[in-house]
Amino acid sequence: MTAQVQKRLAIGGALVLMALLFAYKGYMVRVAITSQSACVAQESATRAPARHAC
């Protein structure tokens, strides 16, 4: 295996790894946003709710 082939494989592997990490990060953000619980009004709450939908 020549040095040029090794360099291409290393760069290709790094790009694949970065793509996987960005995909995982995007998935985690999507899960965090979609898994937020519904707002529940509490009788003892003295402040306005954080979201307008509450």
N, C-alpha and C positions, 0 to 999 in steps of 0.2 A: 504494500500500500504506500503510495507516494505521499509526500507532505501536502501536496495540493488536494488530494482526495481526503486526507485526514482533516484538513482545514474546512473543506466543504461539509463534511459530515458533522463536525463540531458546530459550525454555524447553523446548519439545518436542524440539528438536535436542540440547540438553544432556542431557535425560533419556534419549534414545535412545543417545547416546554413552556415558553412564554405564552403561546396561544392557549395552552391548556390552563395555565394559571389565570389568564384573563377570563376565560370561559367560566372557570370555577368561581371567581370573584363576582362575575355578573350573576351567576346562579344564586350565590349566597345573598346578594343584594335583593334579587327578586323574591326569594323566599322570605327574607326579613320584612319586606314591604307587604307582601300578601298575607303574612301570618299574624298581622297585628290584630289584637282582640278588639271586639266592639267596645265602644265607650259605654260605661255603666254609670248612670247618675247615682250619686250617693246623697242621702238626706243631710249628712253632716258637712257636706262640701260648702265652703264659704266662697270659693273662687269660681270663676267661669270655667267651663270645660275647655280643654286644650284644642279640640277640633270643633268646627262649626256644625258638624253633623250630629253632635251630641245633644 
